[in-house]
């Protein structure tokens, strides 16, 4: 018996040219390189130039992924784009990407799940492929968090950066074994009771403003490592996979302490954890695909390897993906 599985056939990423180091941030707020690195592991972050939008960055990452996949924009059936920093309140940022890539059929839409956004988008695209509704999909995570960062708040402004990452998925028949390449499984969850702990202070239907990021860091940290580890163990158990079989843990890049705590709970050495937070900071929905694409391009992650992708973000939302690249 054969089934349809979503195989990743192309990865792409984009980081803005402008780099802001911790020393640069220390000129804006009362902080220091030592303070930031010790608490977060972040050394620098990328900020989009004035006039550069989320869709602009998404298109750059998409073009790279499509080239790697040998696919044209017009061949896509679906675009699912995850972001909390859309170009406009409406329409979806995904349709601007759709137009730029020359895709005139199928559908394109956004999902909002903050740092778990790529996992939510991946699950949506994967399910549509498994059902035979689409054949080729583009899944994007992109953020211009610098647009909603309060640069007078030293507790949050040093944490975030801008960027985009994406994957091209194509439906392929397989026997459904663990050895087959593609998206093996995804899990996503949310618990709205914790929405006030990490959110924007603005909204069209509340105060007509975009607002800024506000966060209860202690509460977020307390839930992040637990939720990411728990959902990782769940998806592994569900698919009969041991942690020893996983080649790489590719988690949401929020904070080195969260990465270390998650790895410790899972019993996986940090040598098997992809960490890009030092160079990228927290790019929310772009975090996981950025880490995945950059690590693949560098040769660290290789085709055929088994990857575990956990994440948690505002909502609270969280989830995990299990992929044979």
For each residue, the residues with C-beta under 8 A, 3 or more apart:
1: 175 176
2: 173 174 175 176
3: 130 173 174 175 176
4: 129 130 132 171 172 173 174
5: 129 130 171 172 173 174 176 180 181 182 183 184
6: 125 126 129 130 137 169 170 171 172 182 183
7: 169 170 171 172 181 182 183
8: 11 167 168 169 181 182 183 323 325
9: 68 69 70 71 168 169 170
10: 65 66 67 68 69 70 71 167 168
11: 8 64 65 68 165 166 167 168 289 292 293 296 297
12: 60 61 62 63 64 65 66 67 68 165 166 167 168 293
13: 61 64 163 164 165 166 289 290 293 294 297
14: 57 58 60 61 64 163 164 165
15: 46 162 163 280 290
16: 46 47 48 49 52 57 162 163
17: 46 49
18: 46 47 48 49
19: 44 45 46 47
20: 24 25 44 45 46 47
21: 24 25 33 43 44
22: 25 26 31 32 33 36 37 42 43 44 158
23: 26 27 33
24: 20 21 27 28
25: 20 21 22 28 29 31 36 157 158
26: 22 23 29 30 31 32 33
27: 23 24
28: 24 25 151 157
29: 25 26 151 152 153 154 157 158
30: 26 154
31: 22 25 26 35 36 154 158
32: 22 26 35 36
33: 21 22 23 26 36 37 43
34: 37 38
35: 31 32 38 39
36: 22 25 31 32 33 39 40 42 43 158
37: 22 33 34 40 41 42 43
38: 34 35
39: 35 36 255 257
40: 36 37 158 159 255 256 257 277
41: 37 255 256 257 259 275 277 278
42: 22 36 37 45 158 159 255 256 277 278 281 282
43: 21 22 33 36 37 278 279
44: 19 20 21 22 278 279 281
45: 19 20 42 158 160 161 162 280 281
46: 15 16 17 18 19 20 161 162 163 280 281
47: 16 18 19 20 146 161 162
48: 16 18 52 53 56 57 144 146 147 162
49: 16 17 18 52
50:
51:
52: 16 48 49 56 57 144
53: 48 56 57 87 93 96 144
54: 57 58 83 85 86 87 93 142 143 144 164
55: 58 59 87 93 96 97 100 142
56: 48 52 53 59 60
57: 14 16 48 52 53 54 60 61 142 144 162 163 164
58: 14 54 55 61 62 81 93 97 140 142 164 166
59: 55 56 62 63 97 100 101
60: 12 14 56 57 63 64 164
61: 12 13 14 57 58 64 65 140 142 164 165 166 289 293
62: 12 58 59 65 66 73 97 101 138 140 166
63: 12 59 60 66 67 101
64: 11 12 13 14 60 61 67 68 293
65: 10 11 12 61 62 68 69 138 166 167 168 293
66: 10 12 62 63 69 71 72 73 101 138 168
67: 10 12 63 64 70
68: 9 10 11 12 64 65 168
69: 9 10 65 66 168 170
70: 9 10 67
71: 9 10 66 75 76 136 168 170
72: 66 75 102
73: 62 66 76 100 101 102 103
74: 101 102 103 104
75: 71 72 136
76: 71 73 79 98 101 103 106 136 137 138
77: 105 106 107 134 135 136 137
78: 106 107 108 125 128 134 136 137 138
79: 76 94 97 98 101 103 106 107 108 109 137 138 140
80: 94 108 109 110 111 121 122 124 125 137 138 139 140
81: 58 92 93 94 97 108 109 110 111 121 140 141 142
82: 110 111 112 113 117 118 120 121 139 140 141 142 285
83: 54 86 93 110 112 117 141 142 143 284 285
84: 112 114 117 143 145 148 200 284 285 314
85: 54 142 143 144 145 147 148 284
86: 54 83 89 92 93 110
87: 53 54 55 93 96
88: 91 93
89: 86 204
90:
91: 88 95 96
92: 81 86 95 108 109 110
93: 53 54 55 58 81 83 86 87 88 96 97 110 142
94: 79 80 81 97 98 108 109 110 140
95: 91 92 98 99 108
96: 53 55 87 91 93 99 100
97: 55 58 59 62 79 81 93 94 100 101 108 138 140
98: 76 79 94 95 101 103 108
99: 95 96 102 103
100: 55 59 73 96 97
101: 59 62 63 66 73 74 76 79 97 98 138
102: 72 73 74 99
103: 73 74 76 79 98 99 106 108
104: 74
105: 77
106: 76 77 78 79 103 134
107: 77 78 79
108: 78 79 80 81 92 94 95 97 98 103
109: 79 80 81 92 94
110: 80 81 82 83 86 92 93 94
111: 80 81 82 117 120 121 124
112: 82 83 84 117
113: 82 116 117 119 120 188 190 285 313 315 317
114: 84 117 198 284 285 313 314 315 317
115: 252 254 282 284 285 287 311 312 313 314 317
116: 113 119 120 188 252 285 311 312 313 315 317 318 319
117: 82 83 84 111 112 113 114 120 121 141 284 285 313 317
118: 82 121 122 139 141 165 285 286 287 288 289 311
119: 113 116 122 123 186 188 288 309 311 319 320 321
120: 82 111 113 116 117 123 124 188 317 319
121: 80 81 82 111 117 118 124 125 139 140 141 285
122: 80 118 119 125 126 139 167 183 186 321
123: 119 120 126 127 186 187 188 319 321
124: 80 111 120 121 127 128
125: 6 78 80 121 122 128 129 134 137 139 169
126: 6 122 123 129 130 169 183 186
127: 123 124 130 131
128: 78 124 125 131 133 134 137
129: 4 5 6 125 126 132 133 134 135 137 169 171
130: 3 4 5 6 126 127
131: 127 128
132: 4 129 171
133: 128 129
134: 77 78 106 125 128 129 137 171
135: 77 129 170 171
136: 71 75 76 77 78 168 169 170 171
137: 6 76 77 78 79 80 125 128 129 134 168 169 170
138: 62 65 66 76 78 79 80 97 101 166 167 168 169
139: 80 82 118 121 122 125 166 167 169 289
140: 58 61 62 79 80 81 82 94 97 121 164 165 166 289
141: 81 82 83 117 118 121 164 165 166 283 284 285 286 287 288 289 290
142: 54 55 57 58 61 81 82 83 85 93 163 164 165 166 285 286
143: 54 83 84 85 162 163 164 283 284 285 286
144: 48 52 53 54 57 85 147 162
145: 84 85 148 149 160 161 162 213 282 283 284
146: 47 48 149 160 161 162
147: 48 85 144 210
148: 84 85 145 200 202 210 211 212 213
149: 145 146 156 157 160 212 213
150: 153 156 157 212 213 214
151: 28 29 157
152: 29 157
153: 29 150 156 157 212
154: 29 30 31 157 158
155: 215 217
156: 149 150 153 159 160 213 214 215
157: 25 28 29 149 150 151 152 153 154 160
158: 22 25 29 31 36 40 42 45 154 281
159: 40 42 156 254 255 281 282
160: 45 145 146 149 156 157 213 281 282 283 284
161: 45 46 47 145 146 280 281 282 283
162: 15 16 45 46 47 48 57 143 144 145 146 283 286
163: 13 14 15 16 46 57 142 143 280 283 286 290
164: 13 14 54 57 58 60 61 140 141 142 143 286 289 290
165: 11 12 13 14 61 118 140 141 142 286 287 288 289 290 291 292 293 294
166: 11 12 13 58 61 62 65 138 139 140 141 142 289 293
167: 8 10 11 12 65 122 138 139 289 292 293
168: 8 9 10 11 12 65 66 68 69 71 136 137 138
169: 6 7 8 9 125 126 129 136 137 138 139 183
170: 6 7 9 69 71 135 136 137
171: 4 5 6 7 129 132 134 135 136
172: 4 5 6 7 181 182
173: 2 3 4 5
174: 2 3 4 5 177 180 181 182
175: 1 2 3 180
176: 1 2 3 5 180
177: 174 180
178: 184 239 240 241 245 306 324
179: 324
180: 5 174 175 176 177 184 324
181: 5 7 8 172 174 303 304 324 325
182: 5 6 7 8 172 174 323 324
183: 5 6 7 8 122 126 169 186 321 322 323
184: 5 178 180 239 322 323 324
185: 235 238 239 321 322
186: 119 122 123 126 183 235 319 320 321 322
187: 123 231 234 235 238 319 320 321
188: 113 116 119 120 123 317 318 319
189: 227 231 317 318 319
190: 113 315 316 317 318
191: 194 315 316
192: 195 315 316
193:
194: 191 197 198 219 223 315 316
195: 192 198 199 314 315 316
196: 199 216
197: 194 215 216 219 220 316
198: 114 194 195 213 214 215 216 220 313 314 315 316
199: 195 196 213 214 314
200: 84 148 203 210 211 212 213 214
201: 207 209 211 212 214
202: 148 206 207 208 209 210 211 212
203: 200 206 207 209 211
204: 89 208
205:
206: 202 203
207: 201 202 203 211
208: 202 204
209: 201 202 203
210: 147 148 200 202
211: 148 200 201 202 203 207
212: 148 149 150 153 200 201 202
213: 145 148 149 150 156 160 198 199 200
214: 150 156 198 199 200 201
215: 155 156 197 198 220
216: 196 197 198 219 220
217: 155 220 221
218: 221 222
219: 194 197 216 222 223
220: 197 198 215 216 217 223 224
221: 217 218 224 225 255 257 258
222: 218 219 225 226
223: 194 219 220 226 227 312 316
224: 220 221 227 228 254 255 258 261 262 312
225: 221 222 228 229 258 261 262 265
226: 222 223 229 230 265
227: 189 223 224 230 231 312 316 318
228: 224 225 231 232 251 252 258 262 310 311 312 318 320
229: 225 226 232 233 262 265 266 310
230: 226 227 233 234
231: 187 189 227 228 234 235 310 318 319 320
232: 228 229 235 236 249 262 266 308 310 320
233: 229 230 236 237 266
234: 187 230 231 237 238 320
235: 185 186 187 231 232 238 239 308 320 321 322
236: 232 233 239 241 242 243 246 308 322
237: 233 234 240 241
238: 185 187 234 235
239: 178 184 185 235 236 322
240: 178 237
241: 178 236 237 245 246 306 322
242: 236 245 246
243: 236 246 266 267 268
244:
245: 178 241 242 306
246: 236 241 242 243 249 268 272 306 307 308
247: 272 301 305 306 307
248: 272 273 274 295 300 301 305 306 307 308
249: 232 246 262 263 266 268 272 273 274 307 308 310
250: 274 288 291 292 295 301 307 308 309
251: 228 258 259 262 273 274 288 291 309 310 311
252: 115 116 228 287 288 310 311 312 313
253: 259 275 276 277 280 281 282 283 287 288 290 291
254: 115 159 224 258 259 277 282 287 312
255: 39 40 41 42 159 221 224 258 259 277 282
256: 40 41 42 259 260 275 277 278
257: 39 40 41 221 260 261
258: 221 224 225 228 251 254 255 261 262
259: 41 251 253 254 255 256 262 263 270 273 275 277
260: 256 257 263 264 270
261: 224 225 257 258 264 265
262: 224 225 228 229 232 249 251 258 259 265 266 310
263: 249 259 260 266 268 269 270 272 273
264: 260 261 267
265: 225 226 229 261 262
266: 229 232 233 243 249 262 263
267: 243 264
268: 243 246 249 263 272 273
269: 263 272 273
270: 259 260 263 273 275
271:
272: 246 247 248 249 263 268 269
273: 248 249 251 259 263 268 269 270
274: 248 249 250 251 291 292 295 300 301
275: 41 253 256 259 270 278 291
276: 253 279 280 290 291 294 295
277: 40 41 42 253 254 255 256 259 280 281 282
278: 41 42 43 44 256 275
279: 43 44 276
280: 15 45 46 161 163 253 276 277 283 287 290 291
281: 42 44 45 46 158 159 160 161 253 277
282: 42 115 145 159 160 161 253 254 255 277 287
283: 141 143 145 160 161 162 163 253 280 286 287 290
284: 83 84 85 114 115 117 141 143 145 160 287 313
285: 82 83 84 113 114 115 116 117 118 121 141 142 143 313
286: 118 141 142 143 162 163 164 165 283 289 290
287: 115 118 141 165 252 253 254 280 282 283 284 290 291 311
288: 118 119 141 165 250 251 252 253 291 292 309 311
289: 11 13 61 118 139 140 141 164 165 166 167 286 292 293
290: 13 15 141 163 164 165 253 276 280 283 286 287 293 294
291: 165 250 251 253 274 275 276 280 287 288 294 295
292: 11 165 167 250 274 288 289 295 296 301 307 309
293: 11 12 13 61 64 65 165 166 167 289 290 296 297
294: 13 165 276 290 291 297 298
295: 248 250 274 276 291 292 298 300 301
296: 11 292 293 299 300 301 302 325
297: 11 13 293 294
298: 294 295
299: 296 302
300: 248 274 295 296
301: 247 248 250 274 292 295 296 305 307 325
302: 296 299 305 325
303: 181 325
304: 181 324 325
305: 247 248 301 302 324 325
306: 178 241 245 246 247 248 322 323 324 325
307: 246 247 248 249 250 292 301 321 322 323 324 325
308: 232 235 236 246 248 249 250 320 321 322
309: 119 250 251 288 292 320 321 322 323
310: 228 229 231 232 249 251 252 262 318 319 320
311: 115 116 118 119 228 251 252 287 288 318 319 320
312: 115 116 223 224 227 228 252 254 316 317 318
313: 113 114 115 116 117 198 252 284 285 316 317 318
314: 84 114 115 195 198 199 317
315: 113 114 116 190 191 192 194 195 198
316: 190 191 192 194 195 197 198 223 227 312 313
317: 113 114 115 116 117 120 188 189 190 312 313 314
318: 116 188 189 190 227 228 231 310 311 312 313
319: 116 119 120 123 186 187 188 189 231 310 311
320: 119 186 187 228 231 232 234 235 308 309 310 311
321: 119 122 123 183 185 186 187 235 307 308 309
322: 183 184 185 186 235 236 239 241 306 307 308 309
323: 8 182 183 184 306 307 309
324: 178 179 180 181 182 184 304 305 306 307
325: 8 181 296 301 302 303 304 305 306 307
